[in-house]
Amino acid sequence: MRTADGTLVGMSQYCGYTINEREFLSLVGIDEAFADPGTEVVLTWGEIKGGSRKPHVERHEQPTIRATVHTAPFSKAAQEKLRVVI
C-alpha cells in the first residue's frame, strides 16, 4: 500500500469481497500516520509477475487500485453492535 506519491505505508494481509457490504476489502497493516479513516491510498493487487504456483490462480497483471482507509470492523451493523456491547 502506497500514498499517491509512491511512499510505501503498509502491506495487505488479506483481500476479498464481502457480499453483505457489496465491497472489495483488503485488511492492511498500515503506518499509524496514514491510518486515519478517509485517508486515500493506492493498493497494488495481485501476485508478483502475474501469478503463483497455485493452480487456481489465473495469470494476471497487477492492477493499481485507489482505496480509502476505513475503521475495523468495516460493516456498519458490526460497528453499531460492538458499540452496544462495549
ChimeraX attribute file (.defattr): number of C-alpha atoms within 10 A of each C-alpha:
attribute: neighborCount
match mode: 1-to-1
recipient: residues
	/A:1	23
	/A:2	19
	/A:3	17
	/A:4	12
	/A:5	8
	/A:6	10
	/A:7	11
	/A:8	15
	/A:9	18
	/A:10	18
	/A:11	16
	/A:12	15
	/A:13	9
	/A:14	10
	/A:15	13
	/A:16	10
	/A:17	11
	/A:18	12
	/A:19	8
	/A:20	8
	/A:21	12
	/A:22	8
	/A:23	11
	/A:24	11
	/A:25	16
	/A:26	17
	/A:27	15
	/A:28	17
	/A:29	14
	/A:30	16
	/A:31	13
	/A:32	9
	/A:33	8
	/A:34	16
	/A:35	19
	/A:36	13
	/A:37	11
	/A:38	12
	/A:39	13
	/A:40	17
	/A:41	22
	/A:42	19
	/A:43	23
	/A:44	16
	/A:45	15
	/A:46	17
	/A:47	13
	/A:48	11
	/A:49	10
	/A:50	12
	/A:51	16
	/A:52	14
	/A:53	7
	/A:54	7
	/A:55	8
	/A:56	8
	/A:57	12
	/A:58	11
	/A:59	13
	/A:60	13
	/A:61	14
	/A:62	15
	/A:63	10
	/A:64	12
	/A:65	11
	/A:66	14
	/A:67	18
	/A:68	13
	/A:69	17
	/A:70	15
	/A:71	12
	/A:72	11
	/A:73	11
	/A:74	14
	/A:75	13
	/A:76	12
	/A:77	12
	/A:78	12
	/A:79	13
	/A:80	11
	/A:81	11
	/A:82	11
	/A:83	9
	/A:84	8
	/A:85	6
	/A:86	5
